[in-house]
Amino acid sequence: MPLAEVRFEREDKTVVAVVTGEVDMSNAATIRLQIAEAVTPDDDAVVVDLSELEFIDSAGLHSMIELGTVLDERRQQLFLCVPKESQIGRAIEIIGLPRAVRVHGDRAEALEAARTSAMESRPIPPNEDA
């Protein structure tokens, strides 16, 4: 059994990647690539749900920053879902990850932020009545 697994779901134009198990230096790059490859050019954002994750080390956290950079270059956004009171949530706060990546306490909050952000970044269609 692999150290970590990624399960993909979709909400409109947002990919939801649910990561379970453990992410460390042995698999962090693979997890990042799996998530990046699941995103299509039509997607606005990715929500990485870490609420079922048991462990993540600094390499895993760094891979989330790298994923955010890759998505940013594609004009797509990354949102992390991490329960604030969890051990992983505390680690994310300690290293200052919320300054580099948007972090939300639950999936519904992250999805709403993704939807709102996508709507704000879309151009306003021309008014056909004018």
C-alpha positions as CSV (number, residue, x, y, z in Angstrom):
1,M,0.0,0.0,0.0
2,P,1.4,3.4,-0.9
3,L,2.3,5.9,1.8
4,A,-0.3,8.4,0.5
5,E,-3.2,8.3,-1.9
6,V,-5.1,11.0,-3.7
7,R,-8.8,10.7,-4.5
8,F,-10.2,13.2,-7.0
9,E,-13.6,14.8,-7.0
10,R,-15.0,17.7,-9.0
11,E,-17.2,20.7,-8.1
12,D,-18.0,22.7,-11.2
13,K,-14.7,24.1,-12.4
14,T,-12.8,23.2,-9.2
15,V,-10.8,20.0,-8.7
16,V,-10.9,18.6,-5.2
17,A,-8.0,16.4,-4.3
18,V,-8.4,14.5,-1.1
19,V,-5.1,13.3,0.2
20,T,-5.0,10.4,2.7
21,G,-2.1,8.6,4.5
22,E,1.3,10.2,4.9
23,V,3.2,12.7,2.7
24,D,6.9,13.0,3.2
25,M,10.1,13.5,1.2
26,S,9.7,10.0,-0.4
27,N,6.4,10.8,-2.1
28,A,5.8,14.6,-1.9
29,A,6.8,15.3,-5.5
30,T,4.7,12.4,-6.8
31,I,1.6,13.7,-4.9
32,R,2.2,17.2,-6.3
33,L,2.5,15.9,-9.9
34,Q,-0.6,13.7,-9.5
35,I,-2.7,16.7,-8.4
36,A,-1.2,19.1,-11.1
37,E,-1.9,16.5,-13.8
38,A,-5.6,16.2,-12.8
39,V,-6.2,19.8,-13.4
40,T,-7.5,20.8,-16.9
41,P,-7.1,24.1,-18.6
42,D,-10.8,24.8,-18.0
43,D,-10.5,24.5,-14.2
44,D,-10.4,27.6,-12.2
45,A,-9.0,26.2,-8.9
46,V,-7.9,23.2,-6.9
47,V,-8.9,22.5,-3.4
48,V,-6.5,20.1,-1.7
49,D,-8.3,18.5,1.2
50,L,-5.8,17.5,3.9
51,S,-8.4,16.7,6.5
52,E,-7.9,13.0,6.2
53,L,-4.1,13.2,6.1
54,E,-2.3,11.5,9.0
55,F,1.2,13.1,8.6
56,I,3.0,15.6,6.4
57,D,6.6,16.7,6.7
58,S,8.4,19.8,5.5
59,A,8.9,18.3,2.0
60,G,5.2,17.7,1.8
61,L,4.4,21.2,2.9
62,H,6.9,22.6,0.4
63,S,5.3,20.6,-2.4
64,M,2.0,22.4,-1.7
65,I,3.8,25.7,-2.1
66,E,5.3,24.4,-5.4
67,L,1.8,23.3,-6.5
68,G,0.5,26.8,-5.8
69,T,3.3,28.2,-8.0
70,V,2.6,25.9,-10.9
71,L,-1.2,26.7,-10.7
72,D,-0.5,30.4,-10.4
73,E,1.5,30.2,-13.7
74,R,-1.6,28.6,-15.3
75,R,-3.8,31.4,-13.8
76,Q,-5.4,28.9,-11.5
77,Q,-5.7,29.0,-7.8
78,L,-4.8,26.6,-4.9
79,F,-6.9,26.4,-1.7
80,L,-5.9,24.0,1.1
81,C,-8.5,22.5,3.4
82,V,-7.0,21.8,6.8
83,P,-8.8,21.6,10.2
84,K,-7.2,24.3,12.3
85,E,-7.1,22.3,15.5
86,S,-5.4,19.3,13.8
87,Q,-1.7,18.6,14.2
88,I,-1.2,19.3,10.5
89,G,-3.1,22.6,10.9
90,R,-0.8,23.7,13.7
91,A,2.3,22.7,11.6
92,I,1.0,24.8,8.7
93,E,0.5,27.8,11.0
94,I,4.0,27.5,12.5
95,I,5.8,27.5,9.2
96,G,3.7,30.4,7.9
97,L,2.2,28.5,4.9
98,P,-1.0,30.6,5.0
99,R,1.1,33.5,3.7
100,A,1.9,31.5,0.6
101,V,-1.3,29.5,0.1
102,R,-4.9,30.1,1.0
103,V,-5.8,27.8,3.9
104,H,-9.4,27.1,5.0
105,G,-10.7,25.1,8.0
106,D,-13.1,22.9,6.0
107,R,-14.0,21.9,2.4
108,A,-17.2,23.9,2.1
109,E,-15.3,27.1,3.1
110,A,-12.5,26.4,0.6
111,L,-15.0,25.7,-2.2
112,E,-16.9,28.9,-1.5
113,A,-13.6,30.8,-1.6
114,A,-12.7,29.2,-4.9
115,R,-16.1,30.0,-6.4
116,T,-15.9,33.6,-5.2
117,S,-12.4,34.1,-6.4
118,A,-13.2,32.6,-9.8
119,M,-16.2,35.0,-10.2
120,E,-14.1,38.0,-9.2
121,S,-11.4,37.1,-11.7
122,R,-13.7,36.6,-14.7
123,P,-14.2,39.6,-17.1
124,I,-17.6,41.2,-17.0
125,P,-19.5,40.2,-20.1
126,P,-20.5,43.1,-22.4
127,N,-24.0,44.4,-21.9
128,E,-26.0,43.4,-24.9
129,D,-28.7,46.0,-24.2
130,A,-26.4,48.9,-24.7
